[in-house]
Amino acid sequence: MKALVWQGANELAVTQVPDPQLRNEQDVIIRVRKTVTCGSDLHLLGGHIPFLSRGDVLGHEFLGEVVEVGPQVRRHTVGDRVVVCSFVSCGRCWYCQQQQFSLCDNGTTDPVIAESDWGFAPAGCYGYSQALGGFAGSHAEYIRVPYADQGAFTVPDGVSDERALFASDAAPTGWMGADLGGVRAGDVVAVWGAGGVGQMAARAAVLLGAERVVVIDCLDNRLRMAETSLGVETLNYQTHDVGGELLERSGGRGPDVCIEAVGMESHGTGQQFWYDQIKQQLRLESEPPVAARDAIHHCRKGGNVFLLGVYAGPVDRFPLGAVLSKGLTLRGARQHGHRYIPMLLERMARGELVTEHLATHTMPLDQAPQGYDMFKNKTDGCVRAVFEPAG
């Protein structure tokens, strides 16, 4: 089958790879209908995530049709249209029972690698290196889905592929940020990043009752999209004083909840940003936490900061003193999508959650290297590039 594979730092190719096979009784094989880029993929492309090997298939946010089922699969049959959570979770371990699905004890095949870096291993993730299970990714014609009764969700008939696709990762990740970030009715919420996850976090905050939601970015096309598609306020950090504006819009206190949805790809201005860039290039720092620093700095005293952006290793100049002195609650997690996806699909069916505007560019899988180039460099207003393996 055809698949998009990693060939080295910033090198991608569409090539032939072996077809996936059922390995366990709870597996299904899915014919991929749509699969989409994600900002966290850029960390892989640049070689910043360890244990990615030449020839690994990328992609973790996808939707497709079941074509083969294992003998222990009970919830799915051949022909079902399903969206799959990007994280692989068993549904039975202690963490899954606590609905902390991205922390699953059985979702990765090689926990030793992650344990050496983080102390404990999280769940696996499709197309995200041996450190997160070594599972083949979704930028392919077919994909094997383990624990299919737990991780694959039937898409309601009235929900289009374009809308349901983002229930795989962007929508549940964003919703988790607002939910676990503690957004309540009447809150002022600031979201750093107007990409897919940031926009979904902003929409979740609105649906959870926030009085004002402000999305912060430097790309005008994304900010306009957030305004028109989500009805939220926006700030361009290159042309506005973010701190002053947030104080003005929150009665002088600062936002109640700050959600960071940028991660390793965060950018900024001034000497601090260039300091981070130099240290990252010299491999003295894994990733610059520019947006995370800003979220902590501008959050009100006693407020909540939630980190949605992906970080893989150590960062420098992290403002731990501000967290302590301001009495902040600081949380972060990879998405517990199994907890949210059924609810999100219902909201999509009712028209409360619209996501298809994120798919600014759709193309055949053969054009995936060009699609990633557009996505990485933000050319032609690209927010997300969607690939159709059968296109």
TORDOMI-789764 format. One line per 4 residues: number of its first residue (from 1); for each residue z, x, y of C-alpha. Coordinates in pm, 1 decimal. Example, Ala and Ser with C-alpha at 12.3 -4.5 7.8 and 13.67 -1.06 7.14 Angstrom:
2
1	780.0/1230.0/-450.0; 714.0/1367.0/-106.0
END
This chain:
391
1	0.0/0.0/0.0; -31.0/99.6/365.7; 276.8/203.0/559.8; 376.1/379.3/880.3
5	552.4/705.3/796.3; 734.6/975.5/990.3; 554.0/1310.9/977.6; 780.4/1513.7/1205.4
9	926.5/1493.3/1554.9; 711.6/1245.5/1751.4; 445.4/1242.2/1479.0; 355.8/918.0/1297.1
13	78.2/824.0/1057.0; -38.2/518.8/863.7; -97.5/625.2/505.6; -83.0/508.0/145.4
17	258.1/497.7/-24.5; 367.6/356.4/-362.4; 420.4/-19.1/-384.5; 788.6/-122.0/-398.1
21	932.2/-232.2/-732.5; 1230.0/-448.2/-826.3; 1515.4/-210.2/-908.4; 1809.3/-447.5/-942.7
25	1847.3/-806.5/-1052.0; 1937.8/-920.9/-698.6; 1623.0/-774.8/-536.6; 1319.4/-951.8/-397.5
29	984.7/-809.5/-290.2; 853.1/-938.6/40.6; 502.1/-931.4/179.1; 560.8/-835.4/540.3
33	401.8/-1073.4/791.8; 544.5/-924.7/1110.3; 749.0/-613.1/1180.6; 852.2/-488.5/1522.2
37	955.0/-172.2/1705.0; 1314.9/-125.1/1813.8; 1466.5/107.0/2069.8; 1683.2/269.0/1803.6
41	1361.0/380.9/1628.2; 1298.0/620.3/1916.4; 1597.6/827.9/1810.6; 1430.0/871.7/1471.9
45	1092.0/957.0/1621.7; 1236.7/1234.8/1833.0; 1421.5/1390.1/1540.3; 1769.4/1312.1/1677.6
49	1882.1/1128.0/1360.7; 1957.0/1371.4/1075.3; 1833.2/1340.1/717.8; 1499.2/1176.8/800.8
53	1228.7/1327.1/579.3; 854.7/1367.0/615.8; 687.8/1063.1/459.2; 978.0/820.4/516.0
57	862.8/465.9/600.2; 1002.0/340.3/932.0; 1093.6/-10.4/1055.5; 1393.7/-240.5/1014.9
61	1321.5/-565.2/1204.4; 1088.0/-792.0/1008.5; 984.7/-1125.4/861.7; 775.8/-1205.3/555.6
65	701.7/-1405.5/244.1; 876.1/-1366.6/-90.7; 630.3/-1257.6/-360.9; 864.8/-1149.0/-643.7
69	1228.9/-1225.1/-725.4; 1486.7/-1061.2/-949.8; 1655.6/-1264.6/-1226.2; 1987.8/-1291.6/-1038.0
73	1838.0/-1426.4/-713.5; 1947.0/-1787.3/-657.5; 1860.7/-1876.9/-297.3; 1496.3/-1771.3/-278.7
77	1176.8/-1841.9/-468.4; 824.0/-1707.1/-448.0; 653.6/-1837.7/-134.3; 966.6/-1866.3/82.0
81	926.2/-1751.0/442.1; 1230.0/-1539.3/525.6; 1370.0/-1321.7/799.9; 1578.4/-1027.0/678.2
85	1883.4/-875.0/841.8; 1818.1/-510.9/921.9; 2143.9/-402.8/755.5; 2190.0/-404.6/378.6
89	2517.9/-566.4/274.5; 2647.5/-685.0/-62.2; 2838.3/-993.0/59.6; 3126.9/-930.3/-181.3
93	3323.9/-622.9/-72.8; 3634.9/-636.6/148.7; 3437.8/-567.2/467.2; 3178.5/-835.1/393.0
97	3458.9/-1080.0/324.1; 3588.5/-1001.5/675.3; 3235.0/-1070.3/807.6; 3201.8/-705.7/909.4
101	2871.5/-680.9/726.9; 2741.3/-358.2/883.1; 3049.4/-184.7/738.8; 2972.4/-291.1/379.0
105	3105.9/-54.2/112.9; 2809.0/-111.2/-119.4; 2516.6/-124.6/123.1; 2427.5/244.4/114.9
109	2318.3/451.0/-181.7; 2449.4/786.1/-55.3; 2773.8/744.6/142.0; 2859.9/1116.0/138.1
113	2618.0/1198.7/419.8; 2763.7/942.6/660.7; 3120.0/1019.3/556.5; 3073.8/1382.0/656.0
117	2980.6/1279.4/1012.8; 3181.5/962.2/1073.6; 3470.1/967.3/824.5; 3347.2/656.8/641.4
121	3001.8/526.6/555.9; 2864.6/205.5/711.8; 2617.7/-24.5/540.1; 2258.7/80.4/479.8
125	1970.0/6.2/713.1; 1600.5/-20.8/634.1; 1388.2/271.5/745.1; 1677.7/464.5/896.7
129	1702.1/790.3/702.2; 1908.1/897.3/405.7; 2219.9/880.6/623.1; 2196.6/499.5/611.8
133	2090.6/454.3/252.3; 1739.3/595.6/234.1; 1581.4/249.0/213.8; 1208.3/227.5/278.6
137	1129.7/58.6/608.8; 943.8/-257.7/702.8; 636.2/-107.8/871.3; 447.6/-159.3/547.3
141	256.3/-423.9/357.1; 549.8/-486.6/120.7; 921.8/-408.2/115.0; 1204.4/-428.3/-139.6
145	1509.1/-626.6/-19.7; 1835.7/-561.5/-209.7; 2110.4/-826.9/-219.3; 1844.7/-1079.3/-119.1
149	2074.3/-1382.0/-143.3; 2292.1/-1220.4/123.0; 2043.6/-1055.7/356.4; 1732.3/-1277.9/354.3
153	1737.0/-1613.1/537.8; 1486.7/-1895.4/501.4; 1313.6/-1971.7/830.5; 1312.7/-2340.6/933.8
157	967.4/-2500.1/930.5; 965.0/-2563.6/1304.5; 1033.7/-2201.7/1403.0; 731.0/-1977.6/1450.0
161	701.4/-1628.5/1304.0; 699.3/-1486.4/1657.1; 1034.9/-1646.2/1737.4; 1208.1/-1597.5/1403.1
165	1110.3/-1228.7/1385.6; 1378.4/-1134.0/1637.3; 1650.4/-1303.4/1431.8; 1627.8/-994.7/1210.6
169	1792.9/-756.9/1457.3; 1756.6/-802.2/1836.0; 1902.2/-1153.4/1856.7; 2204.9/-1101.0/1627.0
173	2276.7/-762.8/1783.5; 2272.7/-910.4/2132.2; 2477.9/-1212.4/2028.0; 2736.8/-989.5/1864.5
177	2775.8/-792.8/2188.1; 2857.6/-1108.9/2383.1; 3072.2/-1258.5/2106.8; 3280.4/-952.9/2015.3
181	3276.2/-847.0/2379.9; 3485.8/-1157.2/2442.3; 3258.5/-1349.1/2679.5; 3431.1/-1670.1/2788.3
185	3343.3/-1963.8/3008.6; 3342.3/-1863.4/3374.6; 3306.6/-1489.5/3314.4; 3091.5/-1249.4/3510.1
189	2894.7/-1038.7/3261.2; 2691.0/-723.0/3326.6; 2437.5/-600.0/3070.5; 2293.2/-249.2/3088.8
193	1937.7/-252.2/2950.3; 1665.2/-517.4/2976.6; 1498.0/-441.4/2644.8; 1503.4/-682.0/2353.5
197	1871.3/-636.8/2266.3; 1986.5/-642.7/2629.0; 1795.8/-962.9/2697.5; 1939.6/-1125.3/2386.4
201	2291.1/-1021.1/2488.2; 2232.1/-1175.6/2830.0; 2106.7/-1501.8/2680.5; 2403.4/-1511.5/2444.6
205	2640.7/-1468.8/2739.1; 2475.5/-1763.9/2913.7; 2504.7/-1982.7/2603.9; 2870.5/-1881.2/2564.0
209	2944.4/-2011.5/2912.3; 2936.1/-1709.8/3144.3; 2919.0/-1809.6/3510.4; 2703.9/-1514.1/3615.9
213	2504.4/-1271.1/3402.9; 2353.3/-960.2/3563.4; 2101.9/-743.7/3375.3; 2061.6/-382.4/3493.3
217	1749.9/-171.3/3433.0; 1492.6/34.5/3623.5; 1172.2/-129.6/3493.8; 1060.0/-414.1/3717.8
221	852.0/-585.7/3449.3; 1154.7/-614.5/3220.8; 1375.5/-735.9/3502.2; 1119.9/-1003.2/3596.3
225	1102.4/-1107.8/3230.9; 1479.9/-1145.5/3215.8; 1479.6/-1354.1/3532.9; 1195.0/-1585.9/3432.2
229	1263.8/-1618.9/3057.8; 1643.4/-1618.6/3059.5; 1737.0/-1735.7/3408.9; 1976.4/-1446.1/3470.3
233	2030.9/-1219.0/3769.5; 1899.1/-863.0/3771.4; 1957.5/-526.0/3937.1; 1730.3/-223.8/3954.9
237	1964.3/75.4/3950.6; 1703.8/295.1/4120.5; 1681.8/73.8/4427.5; 2025.6/-87.2/4449.6
241	2387.4/23.1/4463.6; 2493.8/-115.1/4126.4; 2865.6/-76.1/4189.3; 2853.9/-248.7/4526.8
245	2635.9/-531.3/4397.6; 2859.2/-595.0/4096.2; 3168.0/-608.1/4317.3; 2991.3/-851.4/4550.8
249	2890.2/-1077.5/4261.7; 3232.2/-1077.9/4097.6; 3463.8/-1153.9/4386.7; 3549.7/-787.8/4439.1
253	3698.4/-728.7/4093.9; 3404.6/-610.9/3883.6; 3252.6/-779.0/3577.4; 3485.7/-927.0/3317.0
257	3261.0/-804.8/3034.5; 3020.6/-508.5/3040.3; 2768.7/-476.0/2757.3; 2584.6/-148.2/2707.2
261	2251.4/-208.4/2529.6; 2074.1/123.3/2584.2; 2236.4/394.6/2373.9; 2074.4/733.3/2328.1
265	1770.5/640.6/2536.3; 1971.0/579.2/2852.3; 1846.5/724.5/3180.1; 2006.3/769.9/3517.3
269	1985.5/947.1/3848.5; 2147.2/1247.6/4006.1; 2293.4/1572.8/3876.0; 2487.8/1413.3/3591.6
273	2167.9/1279.9/3432.0; 1993.1/1619.0/3444.0; 2304.6/1788.2/3308.2; 2288.3/1554.1/3007.5
277	1916.3/1609.8/2960.6; 1954.7/1987.4/2951.2; 2244.9/1974.6/2705.4; 2054.1/1736.2/2478.4
281	1744.2/1957.3/2475.6; 1961.3/2258.1/2386.8; 2124.2/2052.8/2107.1; 2464.2/2097.6/2273.8
285	2499.6/1720.3/2302.0; 2360.2/1454.8/2067.3; 2286.7/1192.8/2328.6; 2362.5/1124.6/2695.7
289	2599.2/827.4/2738.2; 2474.9/743.9/3088.7; 2483.9/364.8/3054.2; 2812.9/372.2/2863.7
293	2974.9/571.6/3143.7; 2845.5/325.8/3401.7; 2969.0/24.4/3205.5; 3318.0/173.6/3179.0
297	3321.1/277.5/3545.0; 3214.7/-60.4/3683.4; 3408.2/-293.3/3451.6; 3703.8/-463.0/3614.1
301	4057.9/-354.6/3530.1; 4166.2/-513.3/3205.3; 3807.2/-603.5/3118.8; 3602.8/-561.2/2802.2
305	3327.5/-306.5/2734.3; 3106.6/-342.4/2428.6; 2866.9/-69.7/2313.7; 2554.3/-205.0/2144.9
309	2331.5/98.7/2198.8; 2297.6/336.1/1905.4; 2477.0/671.9/1920.0; 2462.7/913.1/1627.9
313	2693.4/1197.2/1718.7; 2912.3/1358.9/1982.3; 2866.2/1296.2/2352.3; 2991.5/1490.3/2651.9
317	3191.0/1385.7/2958.6; 3297.6/1054.8/2809.3; 3536.0/881.6/3056.2; 3826.3/822.4/2820.5
321	4069.8/850.0/3109.3; 3907.2/550.0/3278.4; 3939.9/344.4/2959.4; 4311.9/418.8/2948.4
325	4391.3/397.8/3319.0; 4200.7/72.0/3371.5; 4340.5/-92.1/3058.8; 3995.2/-158.2/2916.3
329	3918.8/-290.5/2570.9; 3636.9/-74.8/2433.3; 3450.1/-184.9/2121.7; 3124.4/-107.0/1951.0
333	2947.2/-190.0/1627.0; 2618.1/-200.0/1448.5; 2513.5/-559.8/1409.1; 2690.4/-795.3/1168.4
337	2373.1/-1000.9/1143.7; 2466.3/-1196.0/831.9; 2740.4/-1361.9/1039.2; 2501.9/-1483.5/1308.9
341	2149.5/-1529.3/1172.2; 2187.6/-1885.1/1030.1; 2331.3/-2005.9/1361.7; 2062.1/-1825.1/1559.2
345	1783.8/-1981.9/1353.4; 1933.0/-2323.3/1425.5; 1939.5/-2247.8/1798.5; 1579.9/-2126.3/1776.3
349	1480.8/-2452.3/1608.1; 1647.4/-2649.9/1891.3; 1476.4/-2439.7/2157.6; 1804.1/-2295.6/2290.4
353	1707.4/-1939.9/2199.1; 1354.2/-1829.7/2283.1; 1250.7/-1479.1/2183.8; 871.9/-1464.4/2151.5
357	829.8/-1338.0/2508.8; 969.2/-1004.4/2386.0; 656.2/-949.0/2173.8; 439.3/-823.0/2456.1
361	191.6/-645.9/2227.2; 76.2/-748.9/1877.1; -157.9/-532.7/1669.7; -255.5/-445.3/1311.7
365	-39.2/-195.7/1125.0; -323.2/57.5/1145.5; -256.2/80.8/1519.3; 118.8/135.9/1481.6
369	117.3/499.4/1605.1; -50.1/383.0/1927.4; 193.8/92.9/1946.1; 490.6/326.9/1928.3
373	337.8/546.6/2195.8; 311.3/243.8/2425.7; 662.3/134.6/2336.3; 816.8/476.6/2390.8
377	642.6/541.8/2721.1; 672.6/180.3/2845.0; 299.0/167.9/2923.9; 112.3/-157.0/2994.5
381	443.2/-340.0/3033.0; 531.5/-295.6/2665.7; 873.0/-439.1/2575.9; 819.4/-465.7/2200.0
385	515.7/-385.0/1985.2; 470.4/-610.8/1681.7; 269.9/-497.0/1380.2; 93.0/-726.0/1134.9
389	32.3/-543.2/804.9; -213.9/-808.6/691.6; -391.8/-817.3/1030.8
END
